[in-house]
Amino acid sequence: MNRFLDYLLELEPLIDGFQHIQHPTLLQTAVNAKLDFLLPFREHGPSRVNSRGPRGAFHSGHSATWAGLFSGLIFRGVTFASPFAQSATSTTYFRDVSAWDAECAKYTSPPEFFFCNPWAYSKRKSKRSESLVTEYWAAIHVLDCPNWEANTANGNYAFKSCYDFLKQTSPSRFQEIGPLVGFLLAGDFSYTGVVQSPTVDDVGEIIRGINKGGVKGLELLGLVRPREKGTGRAFKMASMVEVKAGFSKLQGFLDTKLTAAQKAHMIFDPIMSENSLCKLTRVVKAKMFVI
């Protein structure tokens, strides 16, 4: 776990801007080139910073509305980590589809993938595209869609309830919003205050359910047993109890080792820790950092 702490502290200066680092390390330089994809401090990535601005999807007052839900879906399902989302001049809050169309029309001959980065969450190309915008608008207006405004009116919407709503896959409620992206979006809404913040236990449980970078990060740190080859293509991996315990141990360690100022600077919480685990697996795999 000490190496994980080293990793966070080495990258913390990027929060204040690469230009302020006099002698950047190779890791700092590499992460700075792909902040949305590699920065462990999710709330300081360019897409997230812009999304919280006055014209952003998650600006105060937007998120507890149907338009806020619509805008959040577009942000996570379409525009995240695209040049459009990373630009401070972009509007990412949309009252309806026509507002989206009007914003897109401001850009003459935009390059391919300007509005949508299909590789935002993985090196594998996804099915993300601008065509999802109209699908999201239709999906929030079907009769059986839970009342978003009623659920978020008082800030009492439980994190796991919001997560279950967003990630529904049988049948799929929102295309390209599965367990991982649903967790990210629920996290975005929790920072606005319309959804309750998740507990350490909540995030540990969700990490095990997603079974991606979060679990792999815990494996790298030796906090859960590494997965083993099972029958066929299946893998035997750490149980729910083991993953929750491992994540809780990591969270407690960081809470003790980081100063109050560092935690405030990083926006340290269980959501940040999950994000940091995912980013750790990427830099270790790319041989940018050694555990």
Backbone hydrogen bonds in HBPLUS format (Angstrom, degrees):
<---DONOR---> <-ACCEPTOR-->    atom                        ^
c    i                          cat <-CA-CA->   ^        H-A-AA   ^      H-
h    n   atom  resd res      DA  || num        DHA   H-A  angle D-A-AA Bond
n    s   type  num  typ     dist DA aas  dist angle  dist       angle   num
A0004-PHE N   A0001-MET O   3.10 MM   3  5.06 121.7  2.46  93.5 108.3     1
A0005-LEU N   A0001-MET O   3.04 MM   4  6.41 153.6  2.11 148.9 155.8     2
A0006-ASP N   A0002-ASN O   2.90 MM   4  6.22 153.6  1.97 144.3 151.9     3
A0007-TYR N   A0003-ARG O   2.92 MM   4  6.12 153.6  1.99 142.9 149.6     4
A0008-LEU N   A0004-PHE O   3.04 MM   4  6.38 158.9  2.08 150.2 154.4     5
A0009-LEU N   A0005-LEU O   2.96 MM   4  6.18 166.5  1.98 155.9 159.6     6
A0010-GLU N   A0006-ASP O   2.87 MM   4  6.01 148.5  1.97 148.1 156.6     7
A0011-LEU N   A0007-TYR O   3.25 MM   4  6.43 146.8  2.37 141.4 149.3     8
A0012-GLU N   A0008-LEU O   2.90 MM   4  5.99 125.9  2.20 143.5 158.4     9
A0014-LEU N   A0011-LEU O   2.99 MM   3  5.69 151.9  2.07 122.9 130.5    10
A0015-ILE N   A0012-GLU O   2.99 MM   3  5.75 161.9  2.02 126.0 131.0    11
A0016-ASP N   A0013-PRO O   3.17 MM   3  5.79 143.3  2.31 114.1 121.3    12
A0017-GLY N   A0014-LEU O   3.02 MM   3  4.92 156.6  2.08 101.2 108.6    13
A0020-HIS N   A0017-GLY O   3.11 MM   3  5.78 161.9  2.15 117.2 122.5    14
A0021-ILE N   A0018-PHE O   3.06 MM   3  5.54 167.0  2.08 117.5 121.6    15
A0029-THR N   A0025-THR O   2.99 MM   4  6.18 159.9  2.03 149.8 155.2    16
A0030-ALA N   A0026-LEU O   2.97 MM   4  6.14 159.6  2.02 147.6 152.9    17
A0031-VAL N   A0027-LEU O   2.95 MM   4  6.09 169.7  1.96 158.6 161.1    18
A0032-ASN N   A0028-GLN O   2.98 MM   4  5.98 155.3  2.04 143.0 150.2    19
A0033-ALA N   A0030-ALA O   3.26 MM   3  5.40 136.0  2.47  97.5 108.7    20
A0034-LYS N   A0031-VAL O   3.02 MM   3  5.40 149.1  2.12 109.6 118.6    21
A0037-PHE N   A0034-LYS O   3.11 MM   3  5.36 125.2  2.42 102.7 116.8    22
A0038-LEU N   A0034-LYS O   2.80 MM   4  5.81 143.4  1.94 158.4 170.2    23
A0039-LEU N   A0035-LEU O   2.91 MM   4  4.87 157.7  1.96 131.3 136.2    24
A0044-HIS N   A0041-PHE O   2.89 MM   3  5.70 164.5  1.91 130.9 136.2    25
A0045-GLY N   A0042-ARG O   3.26 MM   3  5.55 170.4  2.27 111.6 114.1    26
A0049-VAL N   A0045-GLY O   2.96 MM   4  6.16 163.9  1.99 161.9 167.3    27
A0050-ASN N   A0046-PRO O   3.06 MM   4  6.17 170.5  2.07 150.9 153.1    28
A0051-SER N   A0047-SER O   3.00 MM   4  6.11 145.6  2.12 140.1 150.2    29
A0052-ARG N   A0049-VAL O   3.29 MM   3  5.60 152.3  2.37 104.8 112.5    30
A0053-GLY N   A0050-ASN O   3.12 MM   3  5.28 162.8  2.15 108.2 113.6    31
A0058-PHE N   A0051-SER O   2.82 MM   7  5.63 158.9  1.86 153.0 157.3    32
A0056-GLY N   A0053-GLY O   2.83 MM   3  4.86 160.2  1.87 117.5 119.9    33
A0092-THR N   A0055-ARG O   2.90 MM  37  6.18 149.7  1.99 145.0 154.9    34
A0059-HIS N   A0056-GLY O   3.38 MM   3  5.34 164.6  2.41 109.7 107.5    35
A0062-HIS N   A0059-HIS O   3.03 MM   3  5.77 164.7  2.05 147.3 149.4    36
A0065-THR N   A0062-HIS O   3.26 MM   3  6.00 142.8  2.41 128.7 129.3    37
A0068-GLY N   A0065-THR O   3.03 MM   3  4.92 120.7  2.39  90.7 106.1    38
A0069-LEU N   A0065-THR O   3.03 MM   4  6.46 151.8  2.11 149.3 156.0    39
A0070-PHE N   A0066-TRP O   2.91 MM   4  6.16 167.2  1.93 153.3 156.8    40
A0071-SER N   A0067-ALA O   2.84 MM   4  5.99 158.0  1.89 144.0 150.2    41
A0072-GLY N   A0068-GLY O   2.89 MM   4  6.04 152.0  1.97 142.9 150.9    42
A0073-LEU N   A0069-LEU O   2.93 MM   4  6.19 157.8  1.98 154.5 159.9    43
A0074-ILE N   A0070-PHE O   3.08 MM   4  6.37 157.0  2.14 146.5 152.6    44
A0075-PHE N   A0071-SER O   2.90 MM   4  6.12 157.8  1.95 146.6 153.1    45
A0076-ARG N   A0072-GLY O   3.02 MM   4  6.27 171.1  2.02 156.7 157.0    46
A0077-GLY N   A0073-LEU O   2.69 MM   4  5.48 151.8  1.77 145.2 155.1    47
A0078-VAL N   A0074-ILE O   2.79 MM   4  5.04 141.2  1.93 134.3 139.3    48
A0079-THR N   A0074-ILE O   2.96 MM   5  6.30 156.4  2.01 150.1 157.7    49
A0080-PHE N   A0075-PHE O   2.78 MM   5  5.32 135.1  1.98 156.2 158.6    50
A0082-SER N   A0079-THR O   2.98 MM   3  5.50 137.7  2.16 153.0 148.4    51
A0086-GLN N   A0082-SER O   3.00 MM   4  6.18 149.3  2.10 153.1 162.5    52
A0084-PHE N   A0114-PHE O   3.02 MM  30  5.80 152.5  2.10 167.7 159.7    53
A0087-SER N   A0084-PHE O   3.30 MM   3  5.43 153.6  2.37 101.7 109.3    54
A0090-SER N   A0087-SER O   3.23 MM   3  5.62 167.7  2.25 113.1 116.9    55
A0099-ALA N   A0096-ASP O   3.17 MM   3  5.40 129.1  2.45 100.4 112.8    56
A0100-TRP N   A0096-ASP O   3.32 MM   4  6.74 151.5  2.41 145.0 152.5    57
A0101-ASP N   A0097-VAL O   2.90 MM   4  6.24 162.0  1.93 155.1 159.9    58
A0102-ALA N   A0098-SER O   2.89 MM   4  6.06 153.9  1.96 142.6 149.7    59
A0103-GLU N   A0099-ALA O   3.05 MM   4  6.25 152.5  2.12 142.6 149.4    60
A0104-CYS N   A0100-TRP O   2.98 MM   4  6.26 163.2  2.01 155.8 160.2    61
A0105-ALA N   A0101-ASP O   2.97 MM   4  6.12 146.3  2.09 143.8 153.1    62
A0106-LYS N   A0103-GLU O   3.19 MM   3  5.54 155.2  2.25 106.7 114.1    63
A0107-TYR N   A0104-CYS O   3.14 MM   3  5.85 165.2  2.16 118.8 123.3    64
A0114-PHE N   A0111-PRO O   3.14 MM   3  5.51 140.1  2.31 139.5 134.5    65
A0120-ALA N   A0117-ASN O   3.16 MM   3  5.38 144.7  2.29 125.8 121.7    66
A0126-SER N   A0118-PRO O   3.07 MM   8  5.09 154.2  2.14 123.8 131.9    67
A0132-LEU N   A0129-SER O   3.15 MM   3  5.96 168.4  2.17 121.1 124.5    68
A0133-VAL N   A0130-GLU O   3.09 MM   3  5.79 163.1  2.12 120.0 124.5    69
A0136-TYR N   A0132-LEU O   2.83 MM   4  6.08 154.8  1.90 158.1 163.6    70
A0137-TRP N   A0133-VAL O   3.12 MM   4  6.39 157.8  2.17 147.6 153.5    71
A0138-ALA N   A0134-THR O   3.05 MM   4  6.24 157.8  2.10 143.8 149.3    72
A0139-ALA N   A0135-GLU O   2.89 MM   4  6.05 153.9  1.96 145.1 153.0    73
A0140-ILE N   A0136-TYR O   3.11 MM   4  6.33 150.4  2.21 151.6 156.0    74
A0141-HIS N   A0138-ALA O   3.11 MM   3  5.33 152.8  2.19 105.3 113.7    75
A0145-CYS N   A0142-VAL O   3.21 MM   3  5.63 166.8  2.23 117.2 119.6    76
A0151-ASN N   A0147-ASN O   2.99 MM   4  6.18 161.8  2.02 154.1 159.7    77
A0152-THR N   A0148-TRP O   3.00 MM   4  6.12 146.9  2.12 149.8 157.6    78
A0155-GLY N   A0152-THR O   3.39 MM   3  5.33 159.8  2.43 103.3 109.1    79
A0196-GLN N   A0157-TYR O   2.85 MM  39  5.89 169.7  1.86 154.5 157.5    80
A0161-SER N   A0158-ALA O   3.11 MM   3  5.23 121.8  2.46  99.3 114.2    81
A0162-CYS N   A0158-ALA O   2.99 MM   4  6.30 160.4  2.03 158.8 164.1    82
A0163-TYR N   A0159-PHE O   2.84 MM   4  6.08 161.3  1.88 153.2 159.3    83
A0164-ASP N   A0160-LYS O   2.89 MM   4  5.99 161.1  1.93 142.3 147.0    84
A0165-PHE N   A0161-SER O   3.04 MM   4  6.21 152.6  2.12 142.7 150.1    85
A0166-LEU N   A0162-CYS O   2.98 MM   4  6.23 164.5  2.00 156.2 159.3    86
A0167-LYS N   A0163-TYR O   2.97 MM   4  6.05 163.4  2.00 157.1 161.2    87
A0173-ARG N   A0168-GLN O   3.08 MM   5  5.57 157.7  2.13 139.1 136.6    88
A0177-ILE N   A0174-PHE O   3.05 MM   3  5.50 151.8  2.13 138.4 137.1    89
A0182-GLY N   A0178-GLY O   2.72 MM   4  5.44 146.1  1.83 147.3 158.4    90
A0183-PHE N   A0179-PRO O   3.07 MM   4  6.10 147.3  2.18 135.7 142.9    91
A0183-PHE N   A0180-LEU O   3.12 MM   3  5.24 121.2  2.48  96.9 110.8    92
A0184-LEU N   A0180-LEU O   3.07 MM   4  6.45 157.7  2.12 149.5 155.6    93
A0185-LEU N   A0181-VAL O   2.90 MM   4  6.10 159.4  1.94 149.4 154.6    94
A0186-ALA N   A0182-GLY O   2.91 MM   4  6.05 158.8  1.96 144.9 151.2    95
A0187-GLY N   A0183-PHE O   2.92 MM   4  6.09 151.2  2.01 144.7 152.9    96
A0188-ASP N   A0184-LEU O   2.94 MM   4  6.28 149.5  2.03 142.3 150.7    97
A0189-PHE N   A0185-LEU O   3.01 MM   4  6.33 160.7  2.04 152.9 156.7    98
A0190-SER N   A0186-ALA O   2.93 MM   4  6.16 141.5  2.08 140.3 151.5    99
A0190-SER N   A0187-GLY O   3.12 MM   3  4.98 119.7  2.50  90.7 106.2   100
A0191-TYR N   A0187-GLY O   3.22 MM   4  6.53 144.5  2.36 148.1 155.3   101
A0192-THR N   A0189-PHE O   3.10 MM   3  5.26 144.0  2.24 100.1 110.6   102
A0193-GLY N   A0190-SER O   3.18 MM   3  5.29 149.8  2.28 100.8 109.6   103
A0203-VAL N   A0199-THR O   3.09 MM   4  6.41 167.1  2.11 154.9 156.0   104
A0204-GLY N   A0200-VAL O   2.95 MM   4  6.14 158.4  2.00 148.9 155.5   105
A0205-GLU N   A0201-ASP O   2.99 MM   4  6.17 159.1  2.04 148.7 153.7   106
A0206-ILE N   A0202-ASP O   2.96 MM   4  6.25 158.4  2.01 150.8 157.2   107
A0207-ILE N   A0203-VAL O   2.82 MM   4  5.97 159.5  1.86 151.7 157.3   108
A0208-ARG N   A0204-GLY O   3.18 MM   4  6.43 157.9  2.23 144.7 149.3   109
A0209-GLY N   A0205-GLU O   3.08 MM   4  6.36 151.6  2.17 142.9 151.1   110
A0210-ILE N   A0206-ILE O   2.85 MM   4  6.10 157.6  1.90 157.6 162.9   111
A0211-ASN N   A0207-ILE O   2.90 MM   4  6.01 163.0  1.93 149.7 155.0   112
A0216-LYS N   A0212-LYS O   3.11 MM   4  6.31 168.7  2.12 157.4 160.9   113
A0217-GLY N   A0213-GLY O   2.80 MM   4  5.86 148.4  1.90 144.7 152.7   114
A0218-LEU N   A0214-GLY O   3.15 MM   4  6.46 153.1  2.23 142.8 149.3   115
A0219-GLU N   A0215-VAL O   2.93 MM   4  6.25 149.3  2.02 148.5 157.7   116
A0220-LEU N   A0216-LYS O   2.93 MM   4  6.22 155.5  1.99 146.7 152.8   117
A0221-LEU N   A0217-GLY O   3.12 MM   4  6.37 147.4  2.23 143.7 151.9   118
A0223-LEU N   A0218-LEU O   2.92 MM   5  5.20 151.2  2.00 164.1 159.6   119
A0222-GLY N   A0219-GLU O   3.01 MM   3  5.06 156.8  2.07 104.2 111.5   120
A0228-GLU N   A0236-LYS O   2.69 MM   8  5.00 154.1  1.75 146.0 153.9   121
A0236-LYS N   A0228-GLU O   2.66 MM   8  5.00 156.0  1.71 154.1 158.6   122
A0230-GLY N   A0234-ALA O   2.78 MM   4  5.08 155.3  1.84 144.7 140.3   123
A0234-ALA N   A0231-THR O   3.04 MM   3  5.53 155.7  2.10 139.1 138.3   124
A0243-VAL N   A0239-SER O   2.97 MM   4  6.22 163.9  2.00 155.0 159.1   125
A0244-LYS N   A0240-MET O   2.96 MM   4  6.10 169.5  1.97 155.6 158.7   126
A0245-ALA N   A0241-VAL O   3.01 MM   4  6.11 156.2  2.07 144.4 151.3   127
A0246-GLY N   A0242-GLU O   2.85 MM   4  6.02 157.2  1.91 148.0 154.7   128
A0247-PHE N   A0243-VAL O   2.90 MM   4  6.05 163.4  1.92 153.7 157.7   129
A0248-SER N   A0244-LYS O   3.00 MM   4  6.05 156.8  2.05 141.2 148.1   130
A0249-LYS N   A0245-ALA O   2.95 MM   4  6.13 151.5  2.04 143.8 151.3   131
A0250-LEU N   A0246-GLY O   3.06 MM   4  6.32 157.5  2.12 145.3 150.9   132
A0251-GLN N   A0247-PHE O   2.90 MM   4  6.14 164.1  1.93 152.6 157.0   133
A0252-GLY N   A0248-SER O   2.95 MM   4  6.10 159.0  2.00 146.4 152.1   134
A0253-PHE N   A0249-LYS O   2.96 MM   4  6.14 153.7  2.03 145.0 152.4   135
A0254-LEU N   A0250-LEU O   2.96 MM   4  6.23 168.4  1.97 158.6 160.1   136
A0255-ASP N   A0251-GLN O   2.92 MM   4  6.03 155.9  1.98 145.5 153.0   137
A0256-THR N   A0252-GLY O   3.10 MM   4  6.25 140.1  2.26 139.2 148.4   138
A0256-THR N   A0253-PHE O   3.17 MM   3  5.26 128.6  2.45  96.1 109.1   139
A0257-LYS N   A0253-PHE O   2.94 MM   4  6.16 157.5  1.99 152.1 158.8   140
A0258-LEU N   A0254-LEU O   2.90 MM   4  5.69 166.0  1.92 150.4 153.2   141
A0263-LYS N   A0259-THR O   2.95 MM   4  6.20 162.9  1.98 155.6 160.0   142
A0264-ALA N   A0260-ALA O   3.03 MM   4  6.20 158.0  2.07 146.1 151.8   143
A0265-HIS N   A0261-ALA O   2.96 MM   4  6.07 154.5  2.03 143.7 151.1   144
A0266-MET N   A0262-GLN O   2.92 MM   4  6.09 160.7  1.96 153.1 157.2   145
A0267-ILE N   A0263-LYS O   2.98 MM   4  5.74 129.3  2.24 136.7 149.4   146
A0268-PHE N   A0263-LYS O   2.92 MM   5  4.84 165.4  1.94 144.4 148.5   147
A0273-SER N   A0269-ASP O   3.06 MM   4  6.36 158.3  2.10 155.3 162.0   148
A0274-GLU N   A0270-PRO O   3.05 MM   4  6.27 156.7  2.10 146.9 151.7   149
A0275-ASN N   A0271-ILE O   3.10 MM   4  6.35 163.9  2.13 149.0 153.3   150
A0276-SER N   A0272-MET O   2.83 MM   4  6.07 154.0  1.90 150.3 158.1   151
A0277-LEU N   A0273-SER O   2.99 MM   4  6.25 150.6  2.07 147.2 154.1   152
A0278-CYS N   A0274-GLU O   3.17 MM   4  6.49 159.5  2.21 150.6 155.3   153
A0279-LYS N   A0275-ASN O   3.00 MM   4  6.31 161.0  2.04 151.3 156.5   154
A0280-LEU N   A0276-SER O   2.85 MM   4  5.98 147.6  1.95 143.2 152.6   155
A0281-THR N   A0277-LEU O   3.20 MM   4  6.52 156.4  2.26 148.9 152.7   156
A0282-ARG N   A0279-LYS O   3.11 MM   3  5.15 123.0  2.45  94.9 109.4   157
A0283-VAL N   A0279-LYS O   3.11 MM   4  6.48 161.5  2.14 156.7 160.0   158
A0284-VAL N   A0280-LEU O   2.95 MM   4  6.08 157.9  2.00 156.8 163.2   159
A0285-LYS N   A0281-THR O   3.02 MM   4  5.97 158.4  2.06 136.7 143.2   160
A0286-ALA N   A0282-ARG O   3.00 MM   4  6.15 149.3  2.09 141.6 150.1   161
A0288-MET N   A0283-VAL O   2.76 MM   5  5.05 160.1  1.80 166.2 164.2   162
A0287-LYS N   A0284-VAL O   2.99 MM   3  4.91 156.5  2.04 103.4 109.6   163
